[in-house]
Amino acid sequence: MNPAPPAVGRTMGAGPSHSPRRLWWLLVAVSGALLLCFACWPDRFRALGVNHLGVWFLDLHAILASCDAVAAGLDPYAANPLDYFGRPHVYAHWWLELGRFGLTRGDTLPLGLALGTAFYVVAIAALRPRQPGEVVWTLGVLCSPPILLALDRANIDLVIFVLLAPVVPCLLSRRPAVRLLAVPLIIVAAALKAYPIVAGLVLLAGHGPRDTRRLWWGGALLLAVTLPDMVADLRRYAPIVPETEGLFTMGARNLFIGLGLPVNVARVLALAAGAVVVAAYLRAKLFAGWTVDPADRAAWLSFVLGAVLLTGCFFAGASYSYRWVFALWLVPLLWRLPRTASAPPKVRRLARATAVLLVIALWADAGASALIGRFSTGMTPEAIARMADRFFYLEQPVTWAFFVCLIGFLTHFAQEGVRQLFSAEPAPESPLQSGRASR
């Protein structure tokens, strides 16, 4: 009897194959169960720094309270007595239009549930694990404390995530009109909350020089129309945005503040350090000869989108940890790239280091909170605050290391995109050439 032929698509030593559909449903089942536990017993997660505060969807409530303040004739940009914590409105004025649709603080619960559900559906639809280990890796990001906090608060970054989710599918479309839809999605997100403007970098991923230039011209036109309104909003609410520092925040300047430097000096030094990192990558040519596998192009563009949003927020100032929701778009590539044999070893090692540092960045504050809770019994609030500050400043070099890795990938993407943007469109092949080629 002849031995059975090897299964198609299997390689020696590759191990048993796994059904992507089953793995996806496993991801849905486990993540859904974990999120259900969080919804039912949110206070059980307090040891990880996820402080529920006894009320759901506090950030969404603040926006609806601002709408109610406008309806009551109050200044939404002043201290708001209708909000639980008296917070003023620190977002674009477009959010205040929700009041025109009859939405009030009484709608916080159903709107928060709808937003959390939309975020989960969009996120889980983009995550397609191919191996059991990838399911565990994905769960480590999807159910990390920063994302639980964003869901608990119904933070507006969830809205930005949902708005920007179609950008990559649009850019991958074969239809030019569909690809152009990526531009207004980015502009609308930026009008609602300024930082998504950096997502325009991903528009360098056009289908050839002409298409890339069309995307950038479309973006420039829409930005010229909306920029005055965006600047007016920033001038209105930027001075009242509270300064953020401590556990469950991130920012490039935090490393230098920890060294005792003033905030303004720390911000300048952080930007200068970022520029030095970009120059170092350009000089090192670490990515020379590497292009992403065509099968992973969607994962690559999603990675770039998430990376540029995180990096832009990191260098723009200090942000609460809700911004880590965009780390979900890093997940597929950071699993596949270290295992791609065709990629240069240096690129694979960088991707592996980025994945490890991402896990640390997402869970370090939770670990610090757990340790503080374990060993702070009998300590004064001042002593606990000092302990938290020590953890916070000790983790800054690790956070910086993660963003140094992201800058490398973004520098490569930008360099390739700019080269394409200014390259000549290849001339169409003449019939004579086609005939010679066929012979």
Buried (B, 14 or more C-beta within 10 A) or exposed (E): EEEEEEEEEEEEEEEEEBEEEEBBEBBEEBBEEBBEEBEEEBEEBBBBBBBBEEEBBBBBBBBBBBBBBBBEEBEBBEEBEBBBEEBBBBBBBEBBEBBEEEBBBEBBBEBBBEBBEBBBEBBBEBBBBBBEEBBEBBBBBBBBBBBBBBBBBBBBBBBBBBBBBBBBBBBBBEEEEBBBBBBBBBBBBBBBBBBBBBBBBBBBBBBEBEBBBBBBEBBEEBBEEBBEEBEEBEEBBEEEEEEBBBBBBBBBBBBBBBEEBEBEEBBBBBBEBBEEBBEBBEEEEBBEEBEBBEEBBBBBBBBBBBBBBBBBBBBBBBBBBBBBBBBBBBBBBBBBBBBBEEBBEBBBEBBBBBBBBBBBBBBBBBBBBBBBBEEBEEEEEEEBEEBBBEBBBEBBEEBBBBBBBBBBBBBBBBBBBEEBBEEEEEEEEEEEEEEEEEE
